[in-house]
Amino acid sequence: MIRIYGIRNCDTIKKTLAWFADQQVDIEFIDYKKTPPDEALVRTWLTQLDWEQLVNKRGTSWRKLPQEQRDALTEAGAIEQMITNPSLIKRPLVEYQGAVSVGFDEAHFARLAAQVR
């Protein structure tokens, strides 16, 4: 099953969930606000993606971090930030059969949908 992580009120998540619903593809949605990721899960994602690919540097949560903290952020610090403030993680984060991707990508979603049918 395709697992999608994000925040329910995020416009990109709404668009993603609607896309999968329109394609009649069952997904499992994990809301970061209700079930934040733990360190083990974030580290699993980091086996496939660089921490800078996971951190949403365009969002409000990123801009709220002090500039000094943003400038000095390392992988260890990013992991800690993503655990304590999952709004920093790019959305959607999509997992399927151990593979992880981030961002809305309709072509990628179509390939995933074809695999689960």
C-alpha positions as CSV (number, residue, x, y, z in Angstrom):
1,M,0.0,0.0,0.0
2,I,1.1,3.5,-0.7
3,R,1.8,5.5,2.4
4,I,1.6,9.3,2.3
5,Y,2.9,11.5,5.1
6,G,1.9,15.1,5.5
7,I,-0.4,17.6,7.2
8,R,-4.1,17.3,6.5
9,N,-4.7,21.1,6.0
10,C,-1.7,21.5,3.6
11,D,-2.9,22.4,0.1
12,T,-0.3,20.1,-1.6
13,I,-1.5,17.2,0.6
14,K,-5.1,18.0,-0.3
15,K,-4.1,17.9,-4.0
16,T,-2.2,14.7,-3.5
17,L,-5.0,12.9,-1.6
18,A,-7.5,14.1,-4.2
19,W,-5.3,12.8,-7.0
20,F,-5.1,9.3,-5.5
21,A,-8.9,9.3,-4.7
22,D,-9.7,10.3,-8.3
23,Q,-7.5,7.4,-9.5
24,Q,-9.3,5.1,-7.0
25,V,-6.0,4.1,-5.4
26,D,-6.2,3.1,-1.8
27,I,-3.5,4.9,0.3
28,E,-2.6,5.2,3.9
29,F,-2.4,8.8,5.1
30,I,-0.2,9.6,8.1
31,D,-0.8,13.1,9.5
32,Y,2.4,14.5,11.1
33,K,0.3,16.5,13.5
34,K,-1.3,13.3,14.9
35,T,1.6,10.9,14.4
36,P,4.9,12.7,14.2
37,P,7.8,10.7,12.8
38,D,10.3,9.3,15.2
39,E,14.1,9.3,14.7
40,A,14.2,5.8,13.3
41,L,11.7,6.7,10.6
42,V,13.5,9.9,9.6
43,R,16.8,8.0,9.5
44,T,15.1,5.4,7.2
45,W,14.1,8.2,4.8
46,L,17.6,9.6,5.0
47,T,19.0,6.3,3.5
48,Q,17.4,7.4,0.2
49,L,17.2,11.2,0.4
50,D,19.6,13.8,1.6
51,W,18.4,15.8,4.7
52,E,18.3,18.9,2.5
53,Q,15.8,17.2,0.2
54,L,13.5,16.4,3.2
55,V,13.5,19.9,4.8
56,N,11.0,22.3,3.3
57,K,13.0,25.5,3.1
58,R,10.0,27.4,1.5
59,G,7.6,27.0,4.3
60,T,6.7,29.1,7.3
61,S,8.2,26.6,9.8
62,W,11.6,27.1,8.1
63,R,11.3,30.9,8.1
64,K,10.4,30.8,11.8
65,L,13.8,29.2,12.7
66,P,16.4,31.8,13.7
67,Q,18.8,32.6,10.8
68,E,21.8,31.4,12.9
69,Q,20.1,28.0,13.4
70,R,19.2,27.7,9.7
71,D,22.8,28.6,8.7
72,A,24.3,26.1,11.1
73,L,21.9,23.2,10.4
74,T,23.6,19.8,10.0
75,E,22.0,16.4,9.3
76,A,21.9,15.7,13.1
77,G,20.2,19.0,13.7
78,A,17.8,18.5,10.8
79,I,16.8,15.2,12.2
80,E,16.1,16.7,15.6
81,Q,14.1,19.6,14.0
82,M,12.0,17.2,11.8
83,I,11.1,15.1,14.8
84,T,10.1,18.1,17.0
85,N,8.6,20.1,14.2
86,P,7.4,17.8,11.4
87,S,6.0,20.8,9.5
88,L,9.5,21.2,8.3
89,I,9.3,18.0,6.2
90,K,8.5,18.5,2.6
91,R,5.1,17.3,1.6
92,P,3.9,14.9,0.4
93,L,6.4,12.3,1.5
94,V,5.4,9.1,-0.3
95,E,6.5,5.6,0.6
96,Y,5.9,2.5,-1.5
97,Q,7.7,-0.8,-1.1
98,G,10.5,0.9,0.8
99,A,11.1,3.6,-1.8
100,V,10.6,7.2,-0.7
101,S,9.9,10.4,-2.7
102,V,8.9,13.9,-1.8
103,G,6.8,16.5,-3.6
104,F,3.8,16.4,-5.8
105,D,4.7,14.6,-9.0
106,E,1.8,13.3,-11.0
107,A,3.9,11.2,-13.3
108,H,5.5,9.4,-10.4
109,F,2.1,9.0,-8.7
110,A,0.8,7.4,-11.9
111,R,3.6,4.9,-12.0
112,L,2.9,4.0,-8.3
113,A,-0.8,3.7,-9.0
114,A,-0.1,1.3,-11.9
115,Q,2.0,-0.8,-9.6
116,V,-0.7,-1.2,-6.9
117,R,-3.5,-2.1,-9.4
